[in-house]
Amino acid sequence: DINAREYKSLLFSFAGQLPPKRREIFLLKIEKGLTNEEIGSYLSISPNTVKNQLQKSYFTIRKLIAESAIIILLYASLR
């Protein structure tokens, strides 16, 4: 599905704007489907740290999506 591919591409683009360690945690969760415990074990950090970093990642990505939507709407209204 084209929309799903576009969404995934956009999501990974936004993920690229995360700090390196946070991006790594986010991608392990999204791409590999690992649990917080598995990510923590893999990176030698606590599952709670994984959870906190994922929450920060989700917040940042939601913010970037909202900002992009506003820019698109403003551009569309100027046309």
C-alpha positions as CSV (number, residue, x, y, z in Angstrom):
1,D,0.0,0.0,0.0
2,I,1.4,3.4,-1.1
3,N,0.1,5.3,1.9
4,A,1.6,2.8,4.4
5,R,5.0,3.0,2.6
6,E,4.9,6.8,2.6
7,Y,3.9,6.9,6.3
8,K,6.8,4.5,7.1
9,S,9.2,6.6,5.1
10,L,8.1,9.7,6.9
11,L,8.3,8.0,10.3
12,F,11.9,6.9,9.6
13,S,12.7,10.4,8.4
14,F,11.5,11.8,11.7
15,A,13.3,9.1,13.6
16,G,16.5,10.3,12.0
17,Q,16.1,13.6,13.9
18,L,16.2,11.9,17.3
19,P,19.5,11.8,19.3
20,P,21.5,8.7,18.3
21,K,20.9,6.5,21.3
22,R,17.2,7.4,21.4
23,R,16.9,6.7,17.7
24,E,18.6,3.3,18.2
25,I,16.1,2.4,20.9
26,F,13.1,3.6,18.8
27,L,14.2,1.6,15.7
28,L,14.8,-1.5,17.7
29,K,11.2,-1.2,18.9
30,I,9.6,-0.2,15.6
31,E,11.7,-2.2,13.1
32,K,12.6,-5.3,15.1
33,G,9.6,-5.4,17.4
34,L,11.6,-6.0,20.5
35,T,10.2,-5.6,23.9
36,N,11.5,-3.1,26.3
37,E,13.2,-5.9,28.3
38,E,14.9,-7.2,25.1
39,I,16.1,-3.8,24.1
40,G,17.4,-3.2,27.6
41,S,19.3,-6.4,27.6
42,Y,20.7,-5.8,24.1
43,L,21.9,-2.3,25.0
44,S,22.8,-3.1,28.6
45,I,20.3,-0.6,30.0
46,S,17.3,-1.0,32.2
47,P,13.9,-1.6,30.7
48,N,12.7,1.5,32.5
49,T,15.3,3.6,30.7
50,V,14.1,2.1,27.4
51,K,10.5,3.0,28.4
52,N,11.5,6.6,29.2
53,Q,13.5,7.0,26.0
54,L,10.6,5.6,23.9
55,Q,8.2,8.0,25.5
56,K,10.5,10.9,24.7
57,S,10.8,9.6,21.1
58,Y,7.0,9.3,20.7
59,F,6.6,12.8,22.0
60,T,9.2,14.2,19.6
61,I,7.8,12.4,16.6
62,R,4.2,13.4,17.4
63,K,5.4,17.0,17.6
64,L,7.3,16.7,14.2
65,I,4.2,15.2,12.6
66,A,2.0,18.0,13.9
67,E,4.4,20.7,12.7
68,S,4.6,19.1,9.3
69,A,0.8,18.9,9.1
70,I,0.6,22.6,9.9
71,I,3.1,23.5,7.3
72,I,1.2,21.4,4.7
73,L,-2.1,23.0,5.6
74,L,-0.6,26.5,5.5
75,Y,1.0,25.8,2.1
76,A,-2.3,24.4,0.7
77,S,-4.2,27.5,1.9
78,L,-1.8,29.8,0.1
79,R,-2.3,28.1,-3.2
